[in-house]
Amino acid sequence: MRDSKGRLIMAVGRASMDGLWCGQGMAHLLRLYGHRYDNPATTAANMIALFDAGNRGYGLSESKEVLGVTPPVKTIVDALALQQAQGKTPRLDLVLLSHQDEDHWTLINEMLDQVKLRKIPLEVGRVIAGGTDWGTGAKEAIKRLVALIPGEGAQAEFFFTNATDYGDPLTGATTTVALDDVLVRTIIANTPSTVSKKNGTSAVVVVQLGGLGYVLPGDATFQTLAMANTKLKAWPSTPLPSVYMMSAPHHGALTTMTKKKDGDNSDLGELIEFVDLTRPYSVFASAGVFNSHKHPYLIILTTLAKYAGSHEFPDPHDVIAYDGGQERWLLLEDSVQNVYTTLTGLTDPLPTADWLFDINDQGHFGTSARFFEAGVQAIIGVPQTSSTVMVDEGGGGGGDDDDTPPPLLLARDVLPGIERGFTVRPASILDSRVDARGRIALPRNVHLTGPAGAPLPPPRRVRPGIRGGGSGSSEELAR
């Protein structure tokens, strides 16, 4: 439908993507609203989608002991309860799990237990899974979700090898799922990987409202991104929206993002190219305190932040990262760049945050946060230090099973590319950053539906990249 001036009227006025703190896990909650001025704190979402939901590491189980529920699950269930309270059917319209690692799905069981405890009559729309070699526990969690899909014969859907919505520039992008005006499109999924078999098969998806969107790469490796780059480079101009936020691939890991790990000298060619093709304006990373995997690496955050703006969150904020060159954890204080981690400090109790990334039908955007303390004594034996004091390097942080806290360094913001932000943030801010990809900048009074003069092609009704049921099914799903 269009208004009297020919501008598209969209059913979704606002999309809010929450990057949830879940320790060394990953979860993104998408809520869609009919009006751009709806307040997510008081207004029930018209549609809700969940992209990964897993936890691992310090804080989550301890928080559950204190609170009775982990913070990310409480946020998800509260959103469903608000739907119920305002007369809407509590519904997860989409659950998309990027792959089968437990830190991407283990919160599903707790969420469903909480829904039952709070007597919320939950329905599920669709369940889509990326990756291969799903284990028994993961399959059981998926079955619990599928059981809540209305009707008989419902099944989870699984991606084919190298599935993509960007396979043919001549016919236009297909769509994995349409949530009213919001399109969920797959850049790549189920890419065979020799580096990290499970992580490499992650689904890398785009969530798009008009000309703005988010990129969620799951635990993509450099081989995953190499295939994604191949798909995107086949287009004469970018098929992607302006990317307001990108979640850091594999929590900002270095080991799986390079052919040869060599600290700050590691070859990050595939990641650099992916960043050049997507140009994220904001970067988000889930972080577990002093995790042995040392996520997120500073070199990964700085690479992702190449095109990041600044001051989207109005106040200076702290960022946690691991400096591979100095082999130390960093507290990057008072950052104004659009780079965010779910850990915001290294004190006791652990300061954490959910980061909320909003876009609307007029092409405007903004970032806010929920700050809270994890309710757990997460750091033991680490002295309180000033920003100029370095803690002597000691043991810990060696292997995947070693949870001994690595050494700590407190430092000032060292992220590159800081620039002055703006009070009002129309999409033209992003357009000015992406002209080099072939996008035509839009006048301020043009309603964003895609590059000017080139409306987004309609989604094709058959999605050949997804199959229904178990791994032996090859049927095409027509919607």
Secondary structure, DSSP 4 states (H G I P E B T S, - for coil): -B-TTSPBPPS--EEEEEE---BS--EEEEEEESSTT--TTTS--SEEEEEEE--BSTTHHHHHHHHSS-HHHHHHHHHHHHHHHTTPPPEEEEEEE--S-GGGTTHHHHHHHHHHHTT---EEEEEEE-SS---HHHHHHHHHHHTTSSSSS---EEEPTTB-S-S-TTT----SEEETTEEEEEEEB----SS-HHHHT--EEEEEETTEEEEE-TT--HHHHHHHHHHHHTSSS--SPEEEEEEPGGGG-SGGGSSS--GGG---HHHHHHHHHH--SSEEE---TT-TT-PSBHHHHHHHGGG--B-SSSS-EEEEEEETTTTEEEEEEEE-BSEEESB---SSSPEEEEEEEEEETTS-EEEEEEEEE-SS----SPPP--TT-BPPP-S---STT--PPPPEEEEE---S------SS--THHHHHHHGGGTPPPPPTTSPPSSSTT-PPPPPPSEETTEEESSTT--PPEE-
